[in-house]
Amino acid sequence: MAETTLTDATTEVPEHEVLLTETAAAKVASLLVQEGRDDLRLRVAVQPGGCSGLVYQLYFDERLLDGDAVRAFPTGGGELESVEVVVDRMSVPYLSGATIDFADSIEKQGFTIDNPNATGTCACGESFH
């Protein structure tokens, strides 16, 4: 069972089991600094779509919705000491144990998600089931 974190004096927010690597956390922090925002969280969600049925969504969000699970990750230094990843209540079971990384090579650039819950992907790699 995930731990519960206290975000303010009255609201307890559950903690999810998604992991953000230090490389990915540093990239998220870099993007937030570029935007001049320290009030945004990286939201990770699973939505219906794609050839295999489900697609990932990653975007910055300033909102914290009822049922969201939040976890902070250290950035390894820089202007922001940590970044938060938020997962909505419906996506938590699909993403439990998933690891988000950031690749920056000739072959691949961008965020990657290694999800042990994905039993298969489509040929284009854009969706999973």
C-alpha positions as CSV (number, residue, x, y, z in Angstrom):
1,M,0.0,0.0,0.0
2,A,1.3,3.4,-0.9
3,E,2.2,5.9,1.9
4,T,0.2,9.0,2.5
5,T,1.9,12.4,2.4
6,L,0.7,15.6,4.0
7,T,0.6,18.5,1.5
8,D,-0.9,21.0,3.9
9,A,-2.5,21.2,7.3
10,T,-5.8,19.7,6.2
11,T,-5.3,17.6,3.0
12,E,-3.7,14.2,2.9
13,V,-2.7,13.1,-0.6
14,P,-1.8,9.4,-1.3
15,E,1.7,8.6,-2.7
16,H,1.9,6.7,-6.0
17,E,4.4,4.0,-6.9
18,V,5.7,5.6,-10.2
19,L,9.5,6.1,-10.2
20,L,11.2,9.1,-11.8
21,T,14.9,8.6,-12.5
22,E,17.3,11.3,-11.5
23,T,18.0,12.0,-15.2
24,A,14.3,12.5,-15.8
25,A,13.8,14.6,-12.7
26,A,16.7,16.8,-13.8
27,K,15.1,17.2,-17.2
28,V,11.7,18.1,-15.7
29,A,13.4,20.7,-13.4
30,S,15.3,22.1,-16.4
31,L,12.0,22.5,-18.4
32,L,10.3,24.2,-15.4
33,V,13.2,26.6,-15.0
34,Q,13.1,27.4,-18.7
35,E,9.4,28.2,-18.3
36,G,10.1,30.3,-15.2
37,R,7.6,28.1,-13.2
38,D,8.1,26.3,-10.0
39,D,4.4,25.8,-9.3
40,L,3.9,23.0,-11.9
41,R,3.9,19.2,-11.4
42,L,4.6,16.5,-14.1
43,R,1.2,14.8,-14.5
44,V,1.3,11.2,-15.8
45,A,-1.9,9.6,-17.0
46,V,-3.2,6.7,-18.9
47,Q,-6.0,7.4,-21.4
48,P,-8.0,5.2,-23.8
49,G,-6.6,5.4,-27.3
50,G,-4.1,4.1,-29.8
51,C,-4.0,0.7,-31.6
52,S,-3.5,-1.3,-28.4
53,G,-6.1,0.5,-26.3
54,L,-4.2,2.8,-23.9
55,V,-1.8,5.7,-24.3
56,Y,0.4,7.6,-21.9
57,Q,0.0,11.4,-21.3
58,L,2.8,13.4,-19.8
59,Y,2.2,17.2,-19.3
60,F,2.8,19.9,-16.7
61,D,-0.2,20.8,-14.5
62,E,-0.7,23.3,-11.7
63,R,-3.8,21.6,-10.5
64,L,-4.1,18.9,-7.8
65,L,-7.4,17.1,-8.2
66,D,-9.4,15.0,-5.8
67,G,-8.0,11.5,-5.7
68,D,-4.6,12.4,-7.2
69,A,-1.5,10.7,-5.9
70,V,1.7,12.7,-5.6
71,R,5.4,11.9,-5.1
72,A,8.4,14.2,-5.0
73,F,11.8,13.3,-6.6
74,P,15.2,14.9,-6.0
75,T,16.7,16.6,-9.1
76,G,20.4,16.1,-8.2
77,G,21.0,19.8,-7.8
78,G,20.3,23.0,-9.8
79,E,17.7,25.6,-9.2
80,L,14.9,23.2,-8.1
81,E,15.8,20.7,-5.4
82,S,12.9,18.4,-6.3
83,V,10.0,18.0,-8.7
84,E,6.6,16.4,-8.1
85,V,4.9,13.7,-10.2
86,V,1.2,13.5,-10.0
87,V,-1.0,10.5,-11.1
88,D,-4.8,10.6,-11.2
89,R,-6.8,8.0,-9.3
90,M,-7.8,6.0,-12.4
91,S,-4.2,5.8,-13.7
92,V,-2.5,4.7,-10.5
93,P,-3.1,0.9,-11.0
94,Y,-2.0,1.0,-14.6
95,L,1.3,2.8,-13.7
96,S,2.2,1.1,-10.4
97,G,5.9,0.2,-10.6
98,A,6.5,2.1,-13.8
99,T,9.8,4.0,-14.2
100,I,10.0,7.2,-16.2
101,D,13.4,8.1,-17.6
102,F,14.8,10.6,-20.1
103,A,16.9,9.5,-23.1
104,D,19.1,11.9,-25.0
105,S,21.0,10.0,-27.7
106,I,21.1,9.8,-31.5
107,E,18.7,6.9,-31.5
108,K,16.2,8.3,-29.0
109,Q,15.3,11.6,-27.3
110,G,12.5,12.2,-24.9
111,F,10.8,10.7,-21.9
112,T,10.5,6.9,-21.8
113,I,8.2,4.8,-19.6
114,D,9.1,1.3,-18.6
115,N,5.8,-0.2,-17.3
116,P,5.7,-3.7,-15.9
117,N,1.9,-3.6,-16.2
118,A,2.0,-3.3,-20.0
119,T,1.4,-6.7,-21.5
120,G,2.0,-5.6,-25.1
121,T,2.4,-2.6,-27.3
122,C,1.3,-1.8,-30.9
123,A,3.8,-1.9,-33.8
124,C,4.3,1.9,-33.7
125,G,5.0,1.8,-29.9
126,E,2.6,4.6,-29.2
127,S,0.1,2.6,-27.1
128,F,-0.1,-0.4,-24.9
129,H,-2.5,-2.9,-23.2
